[in-house]
Amino acid sequence: MGMREPGSSVLFNSAWKSISSIANVPFIEYSSEIKGYKDELRTLGVAITLEEGVSFVLQGINLPMDPTTITASNSLLLLKCIKCWNGPRKNIPKEFMGSIKKKWLKTVLGYRCPEESLLFDSNYSSLIQRSDGPFIDVEFYGSEIALYKNQLRDIGVKVDMRHGPLCEVYAQYRRLYKALERLGELNLVGGITLIAKLDVFIADDILLEDLFDESLFVWYPSKSIPYLCQSKLTSIYTSMGVKKFSEAVKKHELYKLNNPYSATTVIESANVIREGLVRIILAFLSNPSVDICAEQRHEMVQSLLDLTIIEVDELVTMQYKVMLSGGRQLQTKTTRMFHWKRDESRLFMRQFDEFQGTDGRIKFATYFSDEISQGLLCERADLAESLAELIKVGCLLDYEATSIEFLIKSKNLKLFAEDEEFLSANFSTEDEIMEENSLSVNDNILPSPLESQPDQRKVNIWKQLMKVLSYFFLGWRKTTPTI
C-alpha cells in the first residue's frame, strides 16, 4: 500500500492472516529481522496486536463479491475486531456499517445481509425450528458464533426471539393462545387440534371449501368476537406461513361426454349470447387501463359470437388437488355447468331445466360469467374476476338495455364509436326486432318496414345530433372559466 507513517501501519503476523482477505490493511511485511523490534515499532506508533489495529480493519473493510469465499474464520475474526472496538468505544463507524450491508453471513437459508439474519435461541426450540427462518448456520461457524451475540446485534442481526419478524410470529402464537384461553366455551386440550402449517389452509374461496373436508382449514370462532375478529386471525395465520386455499388448490379438467352423439341439443346462440352481454364485455375491454385495442377486442368478442352452443345431459368433470406434507395429496371431483372448448368454437352447457327458479338463475349467472370471462381473458387471467362480476350482474338483470347502460356507467366505462358500429353490425336494433315480431303476427295490417324506415331513420338522426350537441355544449361549459 506504499510508504506510510509508522502510526498508519500494522505489523503483519499470523493472527492477521484471516482478516487480510476481507479488509485492506496497511501491513508492514513481517520477517525474522523485524521480529525483534516489536517494542520499538510500537513506540513509533505501529499497531502490533489485533486490539491495536482494529480501527484499520473497520476502515479498510472490503468484503468480496462472492460470499462463498468468506470462510468461517474470516467472519469470526471480523466479529472479534468489532468486539475489540466496542471495548473502549461505543458507536461503530457508519462507513463500516454501510460496507457490510451485503449478503455475507451464511444462514440455513443461504447467504443474507446482517439485517436479514437471525440468531437461533434454543430456549424456543419447542416452538420454532432452525429451518423455519434465516438462522445463522451454526454448523458452518461453530458454537463460537454464540460468543459474539452482542456484536451480531450491533451490526443488525436479530438475536432476541422477542423482536424481529420471526419473533413477531412467536408473539402471534402467544397472542392466539391467550385469546383462545379467553373463550370460556372452549376446552383447549380437547377442542383445538394443532396441525402442521403445510396441512392446513386459510379458507378464502367458499365454493372450493365446500368440496373438501373442514379439517383442512384454520379455526375461526363461530361468533364474532371483538378481540379475536376474523381479520386479526387471518393476519396471524398468514404471518405463521399458512397459505390461502385458492393458491394451494390445483385444478385439472377431465373433459368427457359419456354419449357425445346423444342427449345433446344445439340451441340458438342468440338466446345465450345477448347484445347486453356483448355490450358489457366491449365496455370492459375498452377501458384504457386494460390496454386492448379495438381490433383485438372485436376479435375476442367475435370468438364468442361464433360459438355453437350445445345443451348436454352430462358435462365436464373437474378434479381439484391439494398437496400436503410428506408428499400426500387430497383430491375431489365435481362437474361444471359450462365448458367453452375454444379450439372447437363450442360452448357446452347443462340443460336449461336445471336453471329454473331464483336459485337456478343465480347459479346460471355465476357459472356462465366465470366461464365466459375466463375463456375471453385466458391470457389476461388477472382481469377475469372483474369481468365476471359485471357479466353476472348483467345476466341477473336479463340484459335489460336501460339497466345495462347504467351498470356500465356506474363502473366508469363506455363504448367507443367503433364498438357501437361492431354491435350494430352484429345485432338488430330494438325497433327492428319489435317490428319483425309485429310483422310475424299480422303482416297484412302493419305497414311495410321499408315504408316506415325513412321516418325512423330521421328520428335516429335527430337523437344522435342532440347527443353530439349536448356533448359539445357541456364540454364547452366545463372549459369556460367563470368571471
C-alpha positions in Angstrom: 0.0 0.0 0.0 3.1 2.3 -0.4 5.1 4.2 2.1 3.3 5.2 5.3 4.0 6.8 8.6 4.5 4.3 11.5 1.2 5.4 13.1 -0.6 4.4 9.9 0.8 0.9 9.7 0.2 -2.6 11.1 2.9 -5.2 11.7 1.7 -8.4 10.0 1.7 -11.7 11.8 -0.2 -15.0 11.7 -3.0 -13.5 13.8 -3.9 -11.1 11.0 -3.9 -13.8 8.3 -7.7 -14.4 8.3 -8.5 -10.7 8.1 -6.3 -9.8 5.1 -8.7 -11.4 2.6 -11.7 -9.3 3.7 -10.0 -5.9 4.6 -7.4 -3.7 3.1 -5.0 -3.2 6.0 -1.6 -1.3 5.7 0.6 -4.2 6.8 4.4 -4.0 7.3 5.8 -7.2 6.0 6.7 -9.5 8.8 10.2 -11.0 8.8 12.7 -12.6 11.2 14.8 -9.4 11.1 12.0 -7.2 12.2 10.6 -9.6 14.7 12.9 -8.4 17.5 11.8 -4.7 17.1 8.2 -5.0 18.1 8.6 -2.7 21.1 10.4 -0.1 19.1 7.8 -0.3 16.4 5.0 0.1 18.9 6.8 3.1 20.4 6.8 4.7 16.9 3.0 4.1 16.6 2.9 0.9 14.6 -0.1 -1.4 15.6 1.2 -4.8 16.7 -1.8 -6.7 18.1 -5.4 -7.1 16.8 -6.7 -4.8 19.5 -4.3 -2.0 18.5 -5.1 -2.3 14.8 -8.8 -2.8 14.8 -9.5 0.7 13.5 -7.6 -0.2 10.3 -9.9 -3.2 9.8 -13.1 -1.2 10.2 -11.7 1.5 7.9 -10.5 -0.9 5.2 -13.3 -3.5 5.2 -13.7 -4.9 1.7 -16.0 -7.9 1.6 -15.6 -10.0 -1.6 -18.4 -10.1 -4.1 -18.7 -13.9 -3.8 -19.7 -14.7 -0.2 -18.7 -18.3 -0.6 -15.1 -17.2 -0.5 -15.6 -15.8 3.0 -14.6 -18.5 5.5 -15.9 -19.0 9.0 -12.5 -17.9 10.3 -12.8 -14.6 8.3 -16.2 -13.8 9.8 -15.3 -14.8 13.4 -12.2 -12.6 13.3 -14.2 -9.7 11.9 -16.6 -10.1 14.8 -13.7 -10.2 17.2 -12.5 -6.9 15.8 -15.9 -5.4 16.4 -15.8 -6.7 19.9 -12.3 -5.0 20.4 -13.7 -1.8 19.0 -16.7 -1.9 21.4 -14.3 -2.1 24.4 -13.1 1.5 24.7 -15.6 2.9 22.2 -19.3 2.6 21.6 -20.5 3.5 18.2 -19.5 1.5 15.1 -18.5 3.8 12.2 -21.3 4.5 9.7 -18.9 3.8 6.8 -18.2 0.3 8.1 -21.9 -0.4 8.6 -22.6 0.7 5.0 -19.8 -1.6 3.7 -21.2 -4.7 5.3 -24.8 -4.3 4.0 -24.4 -7.1 1.6 -25.1 -10.9 1.7 -22.1 -12.4 3.5 -23.5 -14.1 6.6 -24.2 -17.8 6.0 -27.7 -18.9 7.2 -29.6 -22.1 6.9 -31.5 -20.5 4.0 -28.4 -19.2 2.2 -26.3 -16.0 2.4 -28.0 -13.0 3.9 -27.1 -9.5 4.9 -27.0 -8.9 8.7 -30.5 -7.2 8.8 -32.0 -10.3 7.2 -30.3 -12.8 9.5 -31.4 -14.4 12.8 -29.5 -16.0 15.7 -31.3 -19.1 16.9 -32.2 -19.4 20.6 -32.6 -23.0 21.8 -34.9 -21.8 24.5 -37.6 -21.6 21.8 -36.9 -24.8 20.0 -40.2 -26.3 21.1 -42.0 -23.6 19.0 -39.6 -22.7 16.2 -37.0 -24.9 14.3 -33.8 -23.7 12.8 -35.2 -24.4 9.3 -38.1 -22.0 9.9 -36.1 -18.9 9.1 -32.7 -17.4 8.0 -30.9 -18.5 11.2 -27.1 -18.2 11.2 -25.6 -21.6 10.2 -24.0 -22.9 13.4 -22.7 -25.9 11.7 -20.6 -23.6 9.4 -19.4 -21.2 12.1 -19.3 -23.5 15.1 -20.5 -22.8 18.6 -18.1 -19.9 18.9 -20.5 -17.7 17.0 -22.7 -17.5 20.1 -19.9 -15.7 21.9 -20.5 -12.7 19.6 -24.2 -12.3 20.2 -23.8 -8.6 21.2 -21.6 -7.9 18.1 -24.1 -9.6 15.8 -26.8 -7.5 17.3 -24.8 -4.3 16.8 -24.4 -5.0 13.0 -28.2 -5.7 12.6 -28.7 -9.4 13.2 -31.9 -10.3 15.2 -30.6 -12.0 18.2 -33.6 -11.7 20.6 -36.6 -14.0 19.9 -38.8 -11.4 21.3 -38.0 -9.0 18.5 -37.9 -9.0 14.7 -40.2 -10.7 12.1 -39.7 -14.2 13.3 -40.3 -13.1 16.9 -43.5 -11.4 15.7 -44.6 -14.9 14.6 -43.9 -16.2 18.1 -45.7 -13.3 19.6 -48.7 -14.1 17.3 -48.6 -17.7 18.6 -48.8 -16.4 22.1 -51.5 -13.8 21.3 -53.6 -16.5 19.6 -53.2 -18.9 22.5 -54.1 -16.1 25.0 -57.1 -15.2 23.0 -58.3 -18.8 22.9 -57.9 -19.0 26.6 -60.4 -16.2 27.0 -63.0 -18.2 25.2 -64.8 -19.8 28.0 -66.7 -22.3 25.9 -63.5 -23.9 24.5 -61.6 -26.7 26.1 -58.1 -26.1 24.8 -57.0 -29.6 25.4 -59.9 -31.3 23.6 -61.3 -28.5 21.4 -58.3 -27.3 19.5 -56.2 -29.5 17.2 -52.7 -28.4 16.4 -51.8 -29.3 12.8 -48.6 -28.6 10.7 -49.0 -25.4 8.8 -48.4 -27.3 5.5 -51.6 -29.4 6.2 -54.0 -26.5 7.0 -55.2 -23.6 4.9 -56.9 -20.2 5.1 -60.4 -20.7 3.6 -60.7 -17.8 1.1 -63.0 -19.5 -1.5 -66.2 -20.8 0.0 -67.2 -22.7 -3.1 -63.9 -24.5 -3.1 -64.1 -25.0 0.6 -67.4 -26.8 0.3 -65.7 -29.5 -1.8 -63.2 -30.5 0.9 -63.3 -31.7 4.5 -63.5 -28.8 7.0 -60.5 -30.2 8.9 -58.3 -28.7 6.2 -59.0 -25.2 7.3 -57.8 -23.0 10.1 -60.0 -22.3 13.0 -62.3 -19.2 13.3 -64.8 -18.6 16.0 -68.4 -19.4 15.1 -69.5 -16.0 16.5 -67.8 -12.6 16.0 -65.6 -11.7 19.0 -64.2 -8.2 19.2 -60.8 -9.1 20.5 -60.5 -12.1 18.1 -62.1 -11.0 14.8 -61.5 -12.9 11.6 -59.2 -10.3 10.0 -56.9 -10.4 13.0 -56.8 -14.2 12.9 -56.1 -14.2 9.2 -53.2 -11.9 9.8 -51.8 -14.2 12.5 -52.2 -17.3 10.3 -50.6 -15.5 7.4 -47.6 -14.4 9.5 -47.2 -18.1 10.5 -46.9 -19.1 6.9 -50.3 -20.6 6.3 -51.3 -20.5 2.7 -54.6 -19.4 1.2 -56.6 -22.4 -0.1 -57.3 -20.9 -3.5 -53.5 -20.6 -4.0 -52.8 -24.2 -2.9 -55.5 -26.0 -4.9 -54.7 -27.2 -8.4 -57.5 -27.7 -11.0 -57.5 -30.2 -13.8 -60.2 -30.7 -16.4 -61.3 -34.3 -17.1 -63.3 -33.4 -20.2 -65.7 -36.2 -21.0 -69.1 -36.6 -22.6 -70.4 -40.2 -22.0 -72.6 -40.1 -25.1 -71.3 -37.3 -27.3 -73.7 -38.0 -30.1 -76.8 -38.4 -28.0 -78.5 -36.3 -25.3 -77.2 -33.1 -27.0 -79.2 -30.3 -28.5 -77.8 -27.3 -30.5 -79.6 -24.2 -29.3 -79.9 -20.7 -30.8 -76.8 -18.8 -29.7 -78.8 -15.5 -29.6 -80.7 -16.9 -26.6 -77.4 -17.0 -24.7 -75.0 -14.6 -26.3 -77.2 -11.5 -26.0 -76.5 -7.9 -27.1 -76.4 -6.7 -23.5 -73.7 -9.3 -22.7 -71.5 -8.2 -25.6 -72.1 -4.6 -24.7 -70.8 -5.2 -21.2 -67.8 -7.1 -22.5 -66.9 -4.4 -25.0 -67.2 -1.7 -22.4 -64.9 -3.6 -20.1 -62.3 -4.3 -22.7 -62.5 -0.6 -23.9 -61.2 0.6 -20.6 -57.8 2.3 -21.3 -56.3 0.6 -18.2 -57.0 -2.8 -19.8 -55.0 -1.7 -22.8 -56.7 -3.8 -25.5 -57.0 -2.2 -29.0 -60.4 -2.1 -30.8 -59.3 -4.7 -33.4 -58.2 -7.1 -30.7 -61.3 -6.8 -28.5 -63.5 -7.2 -31.6 -61.7 -10.4 -32.4 -62.2 -11.6 -28.8 -65.9 -10.9 -28.9 -66.3 -12.4 -32.4 -65.0 -15.7 -31.0 -67.9 -15.5 -28.6 -70.4 -14.7 -31.4 -69.1 -17.6 -33.5 -69.8 -20.2 -30.8 -72.0 -23.2 -31.4 -74.0 -23.7 -28.1 -74.9 -27.2 -27.2 -77.0 -28.5 -24.3 -75.9 -31.8 -22.8 -77.0 -34.1 -20.0 -73.6 -34.5 -18.5 -70.7 -32.1 -18.7 -67.0 -31.7 -17.8 -65.7 -33.2 -14.6 -63.2 -31.0 -12.7 -60.6 -32.5 -10.5 -59.2 -30.5 -7.6 -56.0 -31.5 -5.8 -54.2 -30.1 -2.8 -50.7 -31.1 -1.7 -50.0 -31.8 1.9 -46.8 -32.5 3.9 -44.9 -35.7 3.2 -46.0 -35.8 -0.5 -49.6 -36.6 0.5 -52.4 -35.2 -1.6 -56.2 -34.9 -1.3 -58.4 -34.7 -4.3 -62.1 -34.3 -5.2 -64.2 -34.1 -8.3 -67.2 -32.0 -9.4 -69.0 -31.3 -12.6 -69.1 -27.9 -14.3 -72.3 -26.3 -15.6 -70.5 -24.8 -18.6 -67.5 -25.6 -20.7 -66.1 -23.5 -23.6 -63.9 -25.5 -25.9 -62.1 -22.7 -27.7 -60.3 -24.9 -30.2 -63.7 -26.2 -31.4 -65.7 -22.9 -31.0 -68.3 -24.8 -29.0 -69.9 -23.9 -25.7 -71.3 -26.9 -23.8 -73.9 -26.2 -21.1 -76.2 -28.2 -18.9 -79.9 -28.2 -19.9 -81.9 -25.1 -19.2 -84.2 -27.1 -17.0 -81.5 -27.2 -14.3 -81.5 -23.4 -14.1 -85.1 -22.8 -13.1 -86.2 -20.6 -10.2 -84.3 -18.0 -8.3 -81.6 -20.5 -7.2 -81.2 -21.6 -10.8 -80.8 -18.1 -12.1 -78.0 -17.2 -9.7 -76.2 -20.4 -10.4 -76.5 -19.8 -14.1 -75.3 -16.2 -13.8 -72.3 -17.2 -11.6 -71.1 -20.2 -13.6 -71.8 -18.6 -17.0 -70.0 -15.4 -16.2 -67.0 -17.3 -14.9 -66.7 -19.5 -18.0 -67.1 -16.6 -20.4 -64.7 -14.2 -18.6 -62.0 -17.0 -18.2 -62.4 -18.0 -21.9 -62.2 -14.5 -23.2 -59.3 -13.5 -20.9 -57.3 -16.7 -20.9 -54.2 -14.6 -21.5 -55.2 -11.9 -19.0 -56.4 -14.0 -16.1 -55.9 -11.1 -13.7 -58.9 -9.4 -15.2 -61.2 -12.3 -15.4 -62.8 -11.9 -12.0 -63.7 -8.3 -12.5 -65.3 -9.0 -15.9 -67.2 -12.0 -14.4 -68.8 -9.8 -11.7 -70.1 -7.4 -14.4 -71.4 -10.2 -16.6 -73.1 -11.8 -13.6 -75.0 -8.6 -12.7 -76.0 -8.1 -16.3 -77.2 -11.6 -16.6 -79.4 -11.3 -13.4 -80.8 -8.1 -14.9 -81.7 -10.1 -18.0 -79.5 -7.7 -20.0 -82.3 -5.0 -20.0 -81.0 -2.1 -22.1 -81.5 0.7 -19.6 -80.1 -1.3 -16.7 -77.1 -2.3 -18.7 -76.4 1.3 -19.7 -76.5 2.4 -16.0 -74.3 -0.6 -14.9 -71.7 0.3 -17.5 -71.7 4.0 -16.5 -71.6 3.1 -12.7 -68.2 1.4 -13.4 -67.0 4.4 -15.3 -66.9 2.5 -18.5 -68.1 3.4 -22.0 -68.1 2.1 -25.6 -66.3 3.9 -28.3 -67.7 4.6 -31.8 -66.0 1.6 -33.3 -67.6 -0.6 -30.7 -71.1 0.7 -31.3 -70.5 0.0 -35.0 -69.5 -3.5 -34.2 -72.6 -4.0 -32.2 -74.8 -2.6 -34.9 -73.3 -4.9 -37.4 -73.9 -8.0 -35.3 -77.3 -7.2 -33.6 -80.6 -5.9 -34.8 -81.9 -2.7 -33.2 -84.6 -3.0 -30.6 -87.0 -1.2 -33.0 -86.3 -3.7 -35.8 -86.8 -6.6 -33.5 -90.2 -5.3 -32.4 -91.1 -4.6 -36.0 -90.2 -8.1 -37.1 -92.1 -9.6 -34.2 -95.2 -7.5 -35.1 -95.0 -8.5 -38.7 -94.9 -12.1 -37.8 -98.2 -11.7 -36.0 -100.1 -9.9 -38.8 -98.1 -8.8 -41.8 -101.3 -7.8 -43.7 -102.2 -5.0 -41.3 -98.9 -3.4 -40.4 -97.1 -1.2 -43.0 -94.0 -2.5 -44.8 -90.8 -1.9 -42.9 -89.5 0.0 -46.0 -92.3 2.5 -45.7 -91.6 3.3 -42.1 -87.8 3.2 -42.4 -87.3 6.8 -43.5 -89.2 8.3 -40.6 -87.4 6.0 -38.1 -84.1 7.0 -39.7 -84.9 10.7 -39.2 -85.7 10.1 -35.5 -82.4 8.2 -35.0 -80.5 11.0 -36.8 -82.1 13.7 -34.6 -81.3 11.6 -31.5 -77.7 11.3 -32.5 -77.5 15.0 -33.4 -78.9 16.0 -30.0 -76.3 13.8 -28.2 -73.5 15.4 -30.2 -74.7 19.0 -29.5 -75.2 18.3 -25.8 -71.7 16.7 -25.6 -70.0 19.8 -27.1 -72.2 22.2 -25.1 -71.4 20.5 -21.8 -67.7 20.2 -22.8 -67.7 24.0 -23.6 -69.2 24.9 -20.3 -66.7 22.8 -18.4 -63.7 24.5 -20.1 -65.2 28.1 -19.9 -63.7 30.0 -16.9 -66.2 31.7 -14.6 -65.9 35.5 -14.3 
